[in-house]
């Protein structure tokens, strides 16, 4: 007897995480925004999920949340060099960095 696994059917793949019965937690975009706001009190903060632009590329996941762009302006970052700013941002994001494939940062 051959059984079909629901997760392998085309209909299942197009369901949202909630429809698949996966508990919904905070979206990664919101987590990034929350962590960077708490760490740096920025005057400008834009977080964009650019995952769809990378469809077919390495690291792309259906449903997004794999490729992000951050634009941040914060007095706390102003005195740092570029590498130091990126390190501070990565440190502030902490465990989020293990869940995403790419992060483009425009920081000052």
N, C-alpha and C positions, 0 to 999 in steps of 0.2 A: 504494500500500500504506500503510495506516495502522498505526502501531505504538503500542501503549499504553506509557506510561512508568510503571514500577512505583511511583514516588513519588506518582503521582496516583491510585492505586487506593485505595479505602476500607480495604482490608486493610493496606496499607503504612502508612497514616497512624496506625494504632493500635499499631504496633510500637514497642518501646522503642528508644532510640538505639543500644543495643548490638545489638539484633536487626536494625537497619537497616545495621549495619556501620560506624557512627560510633564512633571511638575514645572511650572513656569517660575523662574526666578527673575531677578532684575536683568534687563538687557545689558549687554556688554557696553554699548554706547553710554548708557546711563551710569554704569559702574565707573567707567573711565572719567566721565564728567564729575561724578561725586568725589572720587578720590583726588583728582587734580584740583578741584575747588577747595577741598579740605586741606590739602598740602600747601597750596600756593596763593590762595585768595586772588585769583587772576582778575585783571580788568577786562580781558578778552579771552574767551574760551569757546572754541568750536570743535566739536567732535563729530566726525562723519564716518559712517560705515561705507567703505568703498568696495566691499567684497564683490558685488555684482560686476564691477568693472574687470575683475580678475577671473571670471568664469572660464574654465578650461586651463587655467594656470596652476602651478604648484601651490598647494595649501588652500585652494578654494574648497569651501564646504557649502553644500546645499543649505539654504536658509541664511547664509551670510555669517556675519560675526567672525570673519577671519582676517580682513584687511581694513585698517583704520587710518584716518588722517586727523591730526590734532594741530590746531593753531592756538597758541597760548601766549599771552602777554601778561607778565606778572612782575611786580617790583622784586620779589624774592629771587627771580631768575636773572635780573638785569646785570648784576655784577659778575656773572659766571661766563666762562667761555662756552663755545658750542658743545663740546664733549661733556663738560660738567653739567650743562643744562639737560642734555639727553639722559645722562646717568641719573640725575635727580628725578626726572620724569619717570624713568623706568623703575626706580626705587619706590616712588610714590604709587605706581600701579601694582607693584608687588606680584601676587599670584595671577593677576590678569594676564601678565606677559607670557605665562605658560600656555594660555588658552588661545592666543591669537597667532597668526602667521606673520603678519607684517604691520608695522606702525611707522607712518611717515610723520615727522614732527617738524613744525615751524614754530620755534620758540624764541622769545626775546624778553 
